[in-house]
């Protein structure tokens, strides 16, 4: 498999697994969690806030969650690619896919893919 194609396939899988699946998990939790059965204070407050919103505002809330997930994944890829630095860490991370260097293109590929999906 071509290296660039492998990186693209990896990016698409990361997007599906981390962004889309986690977004669906949050939607399910926010819509179906019985606040009376929740012991975690964070979830009680989150559920209460979410349930007080109109449907339009709920959609915005979910969009914000999705954007936070996208930004987090993008930042991690930037660190792995070497385009972003970690504070207080001099290590130079590198990601290999099937033994092949990703050549510092993961963050750019990911953000391009996100743009295409939207």
N, C-alpha and C positions, 0 to 999 in steps of 0.2 A: 504494500500500500504506500502511495506517495506520502512523504512526510507532511506536506501542507494539508493534504486530505485527512491524514490521521489527526492533525491538530484541529481541523474543522469538525471532524466527527466527535472529538473529545469535547470541544466547546459546546456543540449541540447537546451532547449527553449531560454535561454539567448544567446547562440552562434548564433542560427538562427536569433533571433530578433535583436540583437545588432551588431554582426559581419557581418553576411551575408546580412541582409537587408540594413544596413547602407553602406556597401561596394557597393551594387547595386545602392543605392541612389547617392553616390559620382560618380560612373561611369556614371550614367544617367546625372547628373548635368554637369560633365566635358565634356561629349560628345555632349550634346544637348543644352547647354546654349549659347544663342547668346550674345557674349561679348559686342555688341553695345547696348543691352537692359539692361545690368546690371548696377545698380547704386552703388553697394557695391564694394569698391576699392579692398578688399581682393579677391572677386570672379573674378573681372576683371583680376587681376594679376595671380591668380591661373589658370584661363581659358587660358590666354595667354601662360603661361609656359607650361601647359599640351598640348596645340595645337601645340607648337613648337617641341614637342618630336616625335621621331620615334615610331612606334607601340611597338617595344621591350622595349623602355624606358617608354612608357605609362604603359605597363604591370608591370614594376618594380615600377613605381610611385604608382600604385594601390596596389601592394604588400606591399609597405611601409605603406600606409594608413591602410591596413588590419592589419599589425603587430602592429601599434600604437593602434588600437582599441582593439586587443587581449591583449596587455600589460596593457592597461588601465583597462579593465575588470578584468584581473588577479590581478592587484594591489588592486582594490576595494575588490575583494574576500579575498585577503590577510589581508586587514584591518578588514573586517568582521570576518574572521576566527581567528584573533588575532596573526597571524604569522608576520604581518607587523604593524608598529606603525605609528600613526599620530604625526607629530611634534606639540608640544604645546597643546596636548589634552590627558587627562588622562581617557577619557571615554572608556569603554570596550563594543564595539558593539557586538551584537549577532543577527543572522538571524534565525527566526523560519519559517519553512514551514509547514503549516497546524498544527501549535502549537508544532512541533517537532524541537528540536535543530539540526542544521546541523553538529554539532560536529567538527567544524573546518576543514572540508574536501573539501570545495567548491573550493578553489584555486587549490589544487592538482587534483581534479576531472576535473576541467575546462581545466587545462594544459594537462592532459592525453587525454581528448577528442579532443582538438585541434591537438595534435600529431596524434591521430587516423584518424582524418578527412584529414589531410595533407598526 
